[in-house]
Amino acid sequence: MRSVRHAVSAKRTACGSAAFASSRHPGALCRNLATILASHALIHTAEGEFYRDAILAAAQALTLKATRLKAVEAHSHVAMRTGMGEGAITKALRAIGKSVGPPWTSDEKLATLAAWSLLAN
């Protein structure tokens, strides 16, 4: 929240929004509703997809860039968008992590890759 307040007070604006696709097989949610409701795991998967779709739709409604990425393809996606090698991206993420400090988990790394992807244009 502090970061959001800082961005607002510094008159920063959002340039886009990114969401990571579910790690489940894409066909998992193509089943009928009864099948999804019978599986606790599929209910959570569907809920996650709902929120990701809502966030991206809101970004698009505000004419912001909106992208959905796969976590397993994030490094290669950023490499393609920036022209950097995946090794250089990994090295940069390590350096950012050292600078930022904990927590620096896969969530923070993926958020950084998503932002990098959006800013690469």
Buried (B, 14 or more C-beta within 10 A) or exposed (E): EEEEEEEEEEEEEEEBBBBBBBEBEEEBBEBEEEEBEEEEEBEEBBEBBEEBEEBBEEBEEEEBBBBBBEBEEBBEBBBEBBEBEEEEBEEBBEEBBEEEEEEBEEEBBBEBBBBBBBEBE
